Amino acid sequence: MDAVREGSEAAYATLFERHRAGLYGYALRMTRQPEAADDVFQESFLRVHRARATWSSHEGSFRSWLYRIATNAVRDRVRAAARRPEVLGEAWEPYVHANHTERLELERALAELPDTLREAFVLTAVLGMDHNEVAAALDISPDNARARVSRARVRLRELLEVS
């Protein structure tokens, strides 16, 4: 990120490639719509580029910073949709794989979690962030991150047992 701050397009491309799949997956799980996920993904990297001069490794890892930006982009989109419901369009139906019934059930259960719990769970369980990284990405305390992940797991177990 230091090279990006200095204006290196190659470094920006490297960061983009390194974080593309994880960030898009996070955006998709949070928005549950491919078009919305595309927008959040693009907006996140635009914000990274615009804010490159403010980047400081003292704030934590680049990954945590990037996911904080993405989380804010998702929240901005949700707020905009609340003001104008047509922004998000029709509800996205999860992509169905005949051999992945359990994964589909988990995705359905994830969709039922409140955003705050889903954010923390996806960052931890899907993207492998530790509680400190989740805390930095969501701008909350590590204890709060740990509690959100724990509550998400309890709620997911409940939702999956009902299915």
Sequence and secondary structure as in RCSB ss.txt:
>XXXX:A:sequence
MDAVREGSEAAYATLFERHRAGLYGYALRMTRQPEAADDVFQESFLRVHRARATWSSHEGSFRSWLYRIATNAVR
DRVRAAARRPEVLGEAWEPYVHANHTERLELERALAELPDTLREAFVLTAVLGMDHNEVAAALDISPDNARARVS
RARVRLRELLEVS
>XXXX:A:secstr
 HHHHTT HHHHHHHHHHHHHHHHHHHHHHH  HHHHHHHHHHHHHHHHHTGGG  GGG  HHHHHHHHHHHHHH
HHHHHHHH GGGS S       TT HHHHHHHHHHHHS HHHHHHHIIIIIT   HHHHHHHHTS HHHHHHHHH
HHHHHHHHHHHH 
